[in-house]
Amino acid sequence: MADVLSGAPVNVSEELYAELRRHFSEEELIELAADAAQENYRARWNRVFNVGSDELYCVIPTQNIPRR
């Protein structure tokens, strides 16, 4: 859902919504959508004002993550 909400235009398909409803309640989906929208807003705001990274984020290579 986060990927869909960060695109343009934002269109959540019936199929995606049905799959999400299998795993989350309506209240949880509202919270997830709000969180994704807030992060998208913040990221776009940062780009407008060329806010850089504090280097607090790093990508962890997937090959080092143990599988369960």
PDB file of N, CA, C and O in Angstrom:
ATOM      1  N   MET A   1       0.821  -1.176   0.000  1.00  0.00           N
ATOM      2  CA  MET A   1       0.000   0.000   0.000  1.00  0.00           C
ATOM      3  C   MET A   1       0.871   1.247   0.000  1.00  0.00           C
ATOM      4  O   MET A   1       0.530   2.233  -0.654  1.00  0.00           O
ATOM      5  N   ALA A   2       1.986   1.224   0.719  1.00  0.00           N
ATOM      6  CA  ALA A   2       2.862   2.392   0.753  1.00  0.00           C
ATOM      7  C   ALA A   2       3.379   2.733  -0.638  1.00  0.00           C
ATOM      8  O   ALA A   2       3.459   3.908  -0.994  1.00  0.00           O
ATOM      9  N   ASP A   3       3.730   1.727  -1.427  1.00  0.00           N
ATOM     10  CA  ASP A   3       4.191   1.981  -2.788  1.00  0.00           C
ATOM     11  C   ASP A   3       3.105   2.648  -3.617  1.00  0.00           C
ATOM     12  O   ASP A   3       3.378   3.590  -4.361  1.00  0.00           O
ATOM     13  N   VAL A   4       1.882   2.164  -3.493  1.00  0.00           N
ATOM     14  CA  VAL A   4       0.766   2.732  -4.248  1.00  0.00           C
ATOM     15  C   VAL A   4       0.505   4.172  -3.814  1.00  0.00           C
ATOM     16  O   VAL A   4       0.272   5.044  -4.651  1.00  0.00           O
ATOM     17  N   LEU A   5       0.545   4.420  -2.506  1.00  0.00           N
ATOM     18  CA  LEU A   5       0.253   5.759  -1.997  1.00  0.00           C
ATOM     19  C   LEU A   5       1.330   6.781  -2.340  1.00  0.00           C
ATOM     20  O   LEU A   5       1.071   7.983  -2.295  1.00  0.00           O
ATOM     21  N   SER A   6       2.520   6.329  -2.678  1.00  0.00           N
ATOM     22  CA  SER A   6       3.575   7.277  -3.029  1.00  0.00           C
ATOM     23  C   SER A   6       3.627   7.556  -4.522  1.00  0.00           C
ATOM     24  O   SER A   6       4.441   8.364  -4.969  1.00  0.00           O
ATOM     25  N   GLY A   7       2.789   6.915  -5.287  1.00  0.00           N
ATOM     26  CA  GLY A   7       2.739   7.149  -6.724  1.00  0.00           C
ATOM     27  C   GLY A   7       1.798   8.290  -7.071  1.00  0.00           C
ATOM     28  O   GLY A   7       1.228   8.934  -6.191  1.00  0.00           O
ATOM     29  N   ALA A   8       1.649   8.523  -8.344  1.00  0.00           N
ATOM     30  CA  ALA A   8       0.713   9.536  -8.813  1.00  0.00           C
ATOM     31  C   ALA A   8       0.141   9.057 -10.137  1.00  0.00           C
ATOM     32  O   ALA A   8       0.921   8.754 -11.040  1.00  0.00           O
ATOM     33  N   PRO A   9      -1.131   8.973 -10.302  1.00  0.00           N
ATOM     34  CA  PRO A   9      -2.147   9.229  -9.279  1.00  0.00           C
ATOM     35  C   PRO A   9      -2.231   8.072  -8.298  1.00  0.00           C
ATOM     36  O   PRO A   9      -1.777   6.964  -8.585  1.00  0.00           O
ATOM     37  N   VAL A  10      -2.814   8.339  -7.144  1.00  0.00           N
ATOM     38  CA  VAL A  10      -2.969   7.308  -6.116  1.00  0.00           C
ATOM     39  C   VAL A  10      -4.265   6.554  -6.386  1.00  0.00           C
ATOM     40  O   VAL A  10      -5.360   7.096  -6.235  1.00  0.00           O
ATOM     41  N   ASN A  11      -4.121   5.302  -6.785  1.00  0.00           N
ATOM     42  CA  ASN A  11      -5.277   4.455  -7.049  1.00  0.00           C
ATOM     43  C   ASN A  11      -5.043   3.100  -6.404  1.00  0.00           C
ATOM     44  O   ASN A  11      -4.229   2.311  -6.884  1.00  0.00           O
ATOM     45  N   VAL A  12      -5.760   2.826  -5.311  1.00  0.00           N
ATOM     46  CA  VAL A  12      -5.672   1.533  -4.649  1.00  0.00           C
ATOM     47  C   VAL A  12      -6.703   0.630  -5.308  1.00  0.00           C
ATOM     48  O   VAL A  12      -7.906   0.881  -5.229  1.00  0.00           O
ATOM     49  N   SER A  13      -6.226  -0.416  -5.955  1.00  0.00           N
ATOM     50  CA  SER A  13      -7.135  -1.310  -6.674  1.00  0.00           C
ATOM     51  C   SER A  13      -8.003  -2.100  -5.698  1.00  0.00           C
ATOM     52  O   SER A  13      -7.662  -2.266  -4.527  1.00  0.00           O
ATOM     53  N   GLU A  14      -9.114  -2.573  -6.204  1.00  0.00           N
ATOM     54  CA  GLU A  14     -10.007  -3.410  -5.395  1.00  0.00           C
ATOM     55  C   GLU A  14      -9.281  -4.680  -4.948  1.00  0.00           C
ATOM     56  O   GLU A  14      -9.497  -5.162  -3.836  1.00  0.00           O
ATOM     57  N   GLU A  15      -8.418  -5.221  -5.819  1.00  0.00           N
ATOM     58  CA  GLU A  15      -7.670  -6.430  -5.485  1.00  0.00           C
ATOM     59  C   GLU A  15      -6.710  -6.185  -4.326  1.00  0.00           C
ATOM     60  O   GLU A  15      -6.638  -6.991  -3.399  1.00  0.00           O
ATOM     61  N   LEU A  16      -5.972  -5.075  -4.376  1.00  0.00           N
ATOM     62  CA  LEU A  16      -5.050  -4.753  -3.296  1.00  0.00           C
ATOM     63  C   LEU A  16      -5.809  -4.512  -1.998  1.00  0.00           C
ATOM     64  O   LEU A  16      -5.413  -4.995  -0.938  1.00  0.00           O
ATOM     65  N   TYR A  17      -6.900  -3.763  -2.089  1.00  0.00           N
ATOM     66  CA  TYR A  17      -7.685  -3.473  -0.889  1.00  0.00           C
ATOM     67  C   TYR A  17      -8.232  -4.765  -0.273  1.00  0.00           C
ATOM     68  O   TYR A  17      -8.222  -4.921   0.948  1.00  0.00           O
ATOM     69  N   ALA A  18      -8.704  -5.681  -1.105  1.00  0.00           N
ATOM     70  CA  ALA A  18      -9.221  -6.960  -0.605  1.00  0.00           C
ATOM     71  C   ALA A  18      -8.112  -7.757   0.085  1.00  0.00           C
ATOM     72  O   ALA A  18      -8.346  -8.363   1.131  1.00  0.00           O
ATOM     73  N   GLU A  19      -6.915  -7.761  -0.488  1.00  0.00           N
ATOM     74  CA  GLU A  19      -5.791  -8.470   0.125  1.00  0.00           C
ATOM     75  C   GLU A  19      -5.402  -7.820   1.458  1.00  0.00           C
ATOM     76  O   GLU A  19      -5.137  -8.520   2.435  1.00  0.00           O
ATOM     77  N   LEU A  20      -5.369  -6.518   1.497  1.00  0.00           N
ATOM     78  CA  LEU A  20      -5.060  -5.818   2.737  1.00  0.00           C
ATOM     79  C   LEU A  20      -6.097  -6.116   3.822  1.00  0.00           C
ATOM     80  O   LEU A  20      -5.742  -6.287   4.988  1.00  0.00           O
ATOM     81  N   ARG A  21      -7.367  -6.179   3.443  1.00  0.00           N
ATOM     82  CA  ARG A  21      -8.444  -6.460   4.402  1.00  0.00           C
ATOM     83  C   ARG A  21      -8.322  -7.870   4.984  1.00  0.00           C
ATOM     84  O   ARG A  21      -8.841  -8.137   6.067  1.00  0.00           O
ATOM     85  N   ARG A  22      -7.650  -8.759   4.283  1.00  0.00           N
ATOM     86  CA  ARG A  22      -7.438 -10.108   4.813  1.00  0.00           C
ATOM     87  C   ARG A  22      -6.476 -10.090   5.997  1.00  0.00           C
ATOM     88  O   ARG A  22      -6.507 -10.991   6.835  1.00  0.00           O
ATOM     89  N   HIS A  23      -5.622  -9.071   6.073  1.00  0.00           N
ATOM     90  CA  HIS A  23      -4.573  -9.008   7.086  1.00  0.00           C
ATOM     91  C   HIS A  23      -4.760  -7.907   8.127  1.00  0.00           C
ATOM     92  O   HIS A  23      -4.211  -7.989   9.226  1.00  0.00           O
ATOM     93  N   PHE A  24      -5.528  -6.887   7.783  1.00  0.00           N
ATOM     94  CA  PHE A  24      -5.665  -5.727   8.665  1.00  0.00           C
ATOM     95  C   PHE A  24      -7.123  -5.338   8.840  1.00  0.00           C
ATOM     96  O   PHE A  24      -7.945  -5.524   7.942  1.00  0.00           O
ATOM     97  N   SER A  25      -7.431  -4.794  10.014  1.00  0.00           N
ATOM     98  CA  SER A  25      -8.774  -4.261  10.258  1.00  0.00           C
ATOM     99  C   SER A  25      -8.909  -2.916   9.547  1.00  0.00           C
ATOM    100  O   SER A  25      -7.927  -2.354   9.064  1.00  0.00           O
ATOM    101  N   GLU A  26     -10.135  -2.413   9.492  1.00  0.00           N
ATOM    102  CA  GLU A  26     -10.365  -1.102   8.876  1.00  0.00           C
ATOM    103  C   GLU A  26      -9.578  -0.006   9.607  1.00  0.00           C
ATOM    104  O   GLU A  26      -8.998   0.881   8.980  1.00  0.00           O
ATOM    105  N   GLU A  27      -9.570  -0.085  10.936  1.00  0.00           N
ATOM    106  CA  GLU A  27      -8.834   0.902  11.729  1.00  0.00           C
ATOM    107  C   GLU A  27      -7.334   0.831  11.460  1.00  0.00           C
ATOM    108  O   GLU A  27      -6.669   1.863  11.373  1.00  0.00           O
ATOM    109  N   GLU A  28      -6.800  -0.384  11.326  1.00  0.00           N
ATOM    110  CA  GLU A  28      -5.374  -0.543  11.032  1.00  0.00           C
ATOM    111  C   GLU A  28      -5.034  -0.010   9.648  1.00  0.00           C
ATOM    112  O   GLU A  28      -3.977   0.590   9.453  1.00  0.00           O
ATOM    113  N   LEU A  29      -5.929  -0.229   8.683  1.00  0.00           N
ATOM    114  CA  LEU A  29      -5.684   0.291   7.339  1.00  0.00           C
ATOM    115  C   LEU A  29      -5.696   1.818   7.321  1.00  0.00           C
ATOM    116  O   LEU A  29      -4.908   2.442   6.610  1.00  0.00           O
ATOM    117  N   ILE A  30      -6.583   2.409   8.098  1.00  0.00           N
ATOM    118  CA  ILE A  30      -6.617   3.868   8.190  1.00  0.00           C
ATOM    119  C   ILE A  30      -5.303   4.380   8.754  1.00  0.00           C
ATOM    120  O   ILE A  30      -4.743   5.352   8.247  1.00  0.00           O
ATOM    121  N   GLU A  31      -4.808   3.729   9.801  1.00  0.00           N
ATOM    122  CA  GLU A  31      -3.547   4.151  10.405  1.00  0.00           C
ATOM    123  C   GLU A  31      -2.371   3.945   9.447  1.00  0.00           C
ATOM    124  O   GLU A  31      -1.505   4.813   9.334  1.00  0.00           O
ATOM    125  N   LEU A  32      -2.339   2.807   8.762  1.00  0.00           N
ATOM    126  CA  LEU A  32      -1.270   2.551   7.795  1.00  0.00           C
ATOM    127  C   LEU A  32      -1.280   3.581   6.674  1.00  0.00           C
ATOM    128  O   LEU A  32      -0.230   4.090   6.281  1.00  0.00           O
ATOM    129  N   ALA A  33      -2.471   3.888   6.159  1.00  0.00           N
ATOM    130  CA  ALA A  33      -2.585   4.869   5.082  1.00  0.00           C
ATOM    131  C   ALA A  33      -2.139   6.253   5.564  1.00  0.00           C
ATOM    132  O   ALA A  33      -1.449   6.976   4.844  1.00  0.00           O
ATOM    133  N   ALA A  34      -2.537   6.610   6.776  1.00  0.00           N
ATOM    134  CA  ALA A  34      -2.139   7.911   7.326  1.00  0.00           C
ATOM    135  C   ALA A  34      -0.626   7.987   7.502  1.00  0.00           C
ATOM    136  O   ALA A  34      -0.017   9.007   7.180  1.00  0.00           O
ATOM    137  N   ASP A  35      -0.021   6.927   8.004  1.00  0.00           N
ATOM    138  CA  ASP A  35       1.435   6.913   8.187  1.00  0.00           C
ATOM    139  C   ASP A  35       2.158   7.016   6.843  1.00  0.00           C
ATOM    140  O   ASP A  35       3.119   7.773   6.706  1.00  0.00           O
ATOM    141  N   ALA A  36       1.692   6.253   5.856  1.00  0.00           N
ATOM    142  CA  ALA A  36       2.329   6.293   4.529  1.00  0.00           C
ATOM    143  C   ALA A  36       2.161   7.676   3.905  1.00  0.00           C
ATOM    144  O   ALA A  36       3.095   8.198   3.296  1.00  0.00           O
ATOM    145  N   ALA A  37       0.988   8.268   4.050  1.00  0.00           N
ATOM    146  CA  ALA A  37       0.745   9.599   3.499  1.00  0.00           C
ATOM    147  C   ALA A  37       1.638  10.640   4.175  1.00  0.00           C
ATOM    148  O   ALA A  37       2.173  11.524   3.506  1.00  0.00           O
ATOM    149  N   GLN A  38       1.800  10.543   5.483  1.00  0.00           N
ATOM    150  CA  GLN A  38       2.651  11.491   6.210  1.00  0.00           C
ATOM    151  C   GLN A  38       4.105  11.374   5.766  1.00  0.00           C
ATOM    152  O   GLN A  38       4.773  12.388   5.569  1.00  0.00           O
ATOM    153  N   GLU A  39       4.600  10.156   5.608  1.00  0.00           N
ATOM    154  CA  GLU A  39       5.981   9.972   5.153  1.00  0.00           C
ATOM    155  C   GLU A  39       6.161  10.483   3.725  1.00  0.00           C
ATOM    156  O   GLU A  39       7.194  11.067   3.399  1.00  0.00           O
ATOM    157  N   ASN A  40       5.172  10.268   2.886  1.00  0.00           N
ATOM    158  CA  ASN A  40       5.228  10.765   1.513  1.00  0.00           C
ATOM    159  C   ASN A  40       5.255  12.296   1.511  1.00  0.00           C
ATOM    160  O   ASN A  40       6.029  12.905   0.772  1.00  0.00           O
ATOM    161  N   TYR A  41       4.420  12.907   2.330  1.00  0.00           N
ATOM    162  CA  TYR A  41       4.392  14.365   2.465  1.00  0.00           C
ATOM    163  C   TYR A  41       5.761  14.881   2.916  1.00  0.00           C
ATOM    164  O   TYR A  41       6.304  15.822   2.336  1.00  0.00           O
ATOM    165  N   ARG A  42       6.306  14.253   3.953  1.00  0.00           N
ATOM    166  CA  ARG A  42       7.586  14.679   4.503  1.00  0.00           C
ATOM    167  C   ARG A  42       8.704  14.544   3.466  1.00  0.00           C
ATOM    168  O   ARG A  42       9.543  15.435   3.331  1.00  0.00           O
ATOM    169  N   ALA A  43       8.711  13.440   2.746  1.00  0.00           N
ATOM    170  CA  ALA A  43       9.745  13.221   1.738  1.00  0.00           C
ATOM    171  C   ALA A  43       9.660  14.262   0.623  1.00  0.00           C
ATOM    172  O   ALA A  43      10.685  14.761   0.160  1.00  0.00           O
ATOM    173  N   ARG A  44       8.452  14.586   0.195  1.00  0.00           N
ATOM    174  CA  ARG A  44       8.290  15.584  -0.868  1.00  0.00           C
ATOM    175  C   ARG A  44       8.662  16.973  -0.363  1.00  0.00           C
ATOM    176  O   ARG A  44       9.271  17.758  -1.090  1.00  0.00           O
ATOM    177  N   TRP A  45       8.301  17.275   0.868  1.00  0.00           N
ATOM    178  CA  TRP A  45       8.670  18.549   1.484  1.00  0.00           C
ATOM    179  C   TRP A  45      10.197  18.689   1.515  1.00  0.00           C
ATOM    180  O   TRP A  45      10.743  19.734   1.162  1.00  0.00           O
ATOM    181  N   ASN A  46      10.869  17.626   1.941  1.00  0.00           N
ATOM    182  CA  ASN A  46      12.330  17.641   2.008  1.00  0.00           C
ATOM    183  C   ASN A  46      12.954  17.891   0.644  1.00  0.00           C
ATOM    184  O   ASN A  46      13.967  18.584   0.541  1.00  0.00           O
ATOM    185  N   ARG A  47      12.362  17.336  -0.397  1.00  0.00           N
ATOM    186  CA  ARG A  47      12.923  17.524  -1.742  1.00  0.00           C
ATOM    187  C   ARG A  47      12.762  18.952  -2.218  1.00  0.00           C
ATOM    188  O   ARG A  47      13.639  19.484  -2.898  1.00  0.00           O
ATOM    189  N   VAL A  48      11.639  19.583  -1.863  1.00  0.00           N
ATOM    190  CA  VAL A  48      11.421  20.979  -2.259  1.00  0.00           C
ATOM    191  C   VAL A  48      12.524  21.869  -1.701  1.00  0.00           C
ATOM    192  O   VAL A  48      13.031  22.754  -2.391  1.00  0.00           O
ATOM    193  N   PHE A  49      12.892  21.626  -0.440  1.00  0.00           N
ATOM    194  CA  PHE A  49      13.873  22.461   0.225  1.00  0.00           C
ATOM    195  C   PHE A  49      15.266  21.835   0.268  1.00  0.00           C
ATOM    196  O   PHE A  49      16.142  22.292   1.003  1.00  0.00           O
ATOM    197  N   ASN A  50      15.458  20.786  -0.526  1.00  0.00           N
ATOM    198  CA  ASN A  50      16.749  20.117  -0.658  1.00  0.00           C
ATOM    199  C   ASN A  50      17.333  19.724   0.701  1.00  0.00           C
ATOM    200  O   ASN A  50      18.521  19.912   0.962  1.00  0.00           O
ATOM    201  N   VAL A  51      16.475  19.179   1.552  1.00  0.00           N
ATOM    202  CA  VAL A  51      16.918  18.707   2.861  1.00  0.00           C
ATOM    203  C   VAL A  51      17.645  17.385   2.658  1.00  0.00           C
ATOM    204  O   VAL A  51      17.088  16.439   2.101  1.00  0.00           O
ATOM    205  N   GLY A  52      18.865  17.329   3.104  1.00  0.00           N
ATOM    206  CA  GLY A  52      19.673  16.135   2.917  1.00  0.00           C
ATOM    207  C   GLY A  52      19.517  15.143   4.048  1.00  0.00           C
ATOM    208  O   GLY A  52      18.790  15.385   5.012  1.00  0.00           O
ATOM    209  N   SER A  53      20.187  14.060   3.925  1.00  0.00           N
ATOM    210  CA  SER A  53      20.165  13.003   4.919  1.00  0.00           C
ATOM    211  C   SER A  53      21.184  13.286   6.015  1.00  0.00           C
ATOM    212  O   SER A  53      22.222  13.900   5.768  1.00  0.00           O
ATOM    213  N   ASP A  54      20.884  12.840   7.207  1.00  0.00           N
ATOM    214  CA  ASP A  54      21.850  12.886   8.309  1.00  0.00           C
ATOM    215  C   ASP A  54      22.667  11.604   8.369  1.00  0.00           C
ATOM    216  O   ASP A  54      23.387  11.352   9.336  1.00  0.00           O
ATOM    217  N   GLU A  55      22.542  10.794   7.312  1.00  0.00           N
ATOM    218  CA  GLU A  55      23.245   9.512   7.214  1.00  0.00           C
ATOM    219  C   GLU A  55      22.846   8.558   8.345  1.00  0.00           C
ATOM    220  O   GLU A  55      23.637   7.712   8.762  1.00  0.00           O
ATOM    221  N   LEU A  56      21.612   8.704   8.833  1.00  0.00           N
ATOM    222  CA  LEU A  56      21.120   7.812   9.875  1.00  0.00           C
ATOM    223  C   LEU A  56      20.526   6.541   9.289  1.00  0.00           C
ATOM    224  O   LEU A  56      20.298   5.568  10.007  1.00  0.00           O
ATOM    225  N   TYR A  57      20.279   6.549   8.009  1.00  0.00           N
ATOM    226  CA  TYR A  57      19.666   5.413   7.324  1.00  0.00           C
ATOM    227  C   TYR A  57      20.728   4.661   6.551  1.00  0.00           C
ATOM    228  O   TYR A  57      21.550   5.263   5.859  1.00  0.00           O
ATOM    229  N   CYS A  58      20.708   3.359   6.668  1.00  0.00           N
ATOM    230  CA  CYS A  58      21.595   2.556   5.836  1.00  0.00           C
ATOM    231  C   CYS A  58      20.852   1.322   5.359  1.00  0.00           C
ATOM    232  O   CYS A  58      19.998   0.787   6.065  1.00  0.00           O
ATOM    233  N   VAL A  59      21.177   0.887   4.184  1.00  0.00           N
ATOM    234  CA  VAL A  59      20.559  -0.299   3.604  1.00  0.00           C
ATOM    235  C   VAL A  59      21.294  -1.525   4.110  1.00  0.00           C
ATOM    236  O   VAL A  59      22.518  -1.613   4.010  1.00  0.00           O
ATOM    237  N   ILE A  60      20.544  -2.467   4.653  1.00  0.00           N
ATOM    238  CA  ILE A  60      21.130  -3.722   5.118  1.00  0.00           C
ATOM    239  C   ILE A  60      21.031  -4.716   3.964  1.00  0.00           C
ATOM    240  O   ILE A  60      19.928  -4.990   3.490  1.00  0.00           O
ATOM    241  N   PRO A  61      22.131  -5.249   3.512  1.00  0.00           N
ATOM    242  CA  PRO A  61      22.071  -6.195   2.402  1.00  0.00           C
ATOM    243  C   PRO A  61      21.171  -7.388   2.744  1.00  0.00           C
ATOM    244  O   PRO A  61      21.246  -7.940   3.842  1.00  0.00           O
ATOM    245  N   THR A  62      20.334  -7.771   1.801  1.00  0.00           N
ATOM    246  CA  THR A  62      19.378  -8.845   2.048  1.00  0.00           C
ATOM    247  C   THR A  62      20.048 -10.200   2.230  1.00  0.00           C
ATOM    248  O   THR A  62      19.479 -11.069   2.890  1.00  0.00           O
ATOM    249  N   GLN A  63      21.221 -10.411   1.676  1.00  0.00           N
ATOM    250  CA  GLN A  63      21.881 -11.712   1.822  1.00  0.00           C
ATOM    251  C   GLN A  63      22.329 -11.972   3.250  1.00  0.00           C
ATOM    252  O   GLN A  63      22.593 -13.121   3.604  1.00  0.00           O
ATOM    253  N   ASN A  64      22.424 -10.929   4.091  1.00  0.00           N
ATOM    254  CA  ASN A  64      22.848 -11.102   5.475  1.00  0.00           C
ATOM    255  C   ASN A  64      21.685 -11.312   6.440  1.00  0.00           C
ATOM    256  O   ASN A  64      21.898 -11.527   7.633  1.00  0.00           O
ATOM    257  N   ILE A  65      20.471 -11.249   5.934  1.00  0.00           N
ATOM    258  CA  ILE A  65      19.304 -11.414   6.792  1.00  0.00           C
ATOM    259  C   ILE A  65      18.936 -12.889   6.837  1.00  0.00           C
ATOM    260  O   ILE A  65      18.642 -13.472   5.794  1.00  0.00           O
ATOM    261  N   PRO A  66      18.942 -13.512   8.018  1.00  0.00           N
ATOM    262  CA  PRO A  66      18.608 -14.937   8.085  1.00  0.00           C
ATOM    263  C   PRO A  66      17.140 -15.161   7.743  1.00  0.00           C
ATOM    264  O   PRO A  66      16.272 -14.373   8.118  1.00  0.00           O
ATOM    265  N   ARG A  67      16.888 -16.219   7.045  1.00  0.00           N
ATOM    266  CA  ARG A  67      15.507 -16.579   6.666  1.00  0.00           C
ATOM    267  C   ARG A  67      14.863 -17.355   7.799  1.00  0.00           C
ATOM    268  O   ARG A  67      15.521 -18.123   8.501  1.00  0.00           O
ATOM    269  N   ARG A  68      13.581 -17.146   7.962  1.00  0.00           N
ATOM    270  CA  ARG A  68      12.831 -17.865   9.009  1.00  0.00           C
ATOM    271  C   ARG A  68      12.053 -19.011   8.431  1.00  0.00           C
ATOM    272  O   ARG A  68      11.367 -19.724   9.164  1.00  0.00           O
TER     273      ARG A  68
END
